[in-house]
Amino acid sequence: MAFQALTQTMTALTDVHMTLLELAEQKKQVLIRNDVEQLMQIVSKENKLVKQIGELDLQRIEAIGQFMIEKGYKPNPKVTVSDLTKIIFNVDDKKTLVGLQRQLLAAIRKLKEVNQVNQQLIMQSLQFIEYSIDIIAGPPEDEVVYQHPQHASYGAKRSGLFDTRA
């Protein structure tokens, strides 16, 4: 019974990660179009899915613990699915679990790749905004930075129209 709960949880985790992958692909297009409203909607959906992943991960840990109890082992929350495959002797169950694990890892790997591309798009957008602000506002003024009056350059001391030393 615990094995079935574990496979259902692993399937649900894969499904949620695939949904996150679809949202990441949408986010890439939204970033390219610079559609801020739709970006906010996607981020909101992603946050809900991330919370769901946290809940499913707790369910996975619980299912692994129940499975270990059924098999006569002491439950340990640090046991992973990879560890579990070493103590499963039923070939069909082992194949099922390894297949689910591979699907989940593939989805996570692809999601990571798409998120890296999205991160690069965001960084490029920020660089463009910074560049645009620099063009509009001009280069930063030297006067903004504090300089000790005794170390100021000669040209900075002459702010009047006449040179009083003459």
Secondary structure, DSSP 8 states (H G I E B T S, - for coil): -HHHHHHHHHHHHHHHHHHHHHHHHHHHHHHHHT-HHHHHHHHHHHHHHHHHHHHHHHHHHHHHHHHHHHTT----TT--HHHHHHH---HHHHHHHHHHHHHHHHHHHHHHHHHHHHHHHHHHHHHHHHHHHHHHH-S--GGGS---GGGS-HHHH--SSS-TT-
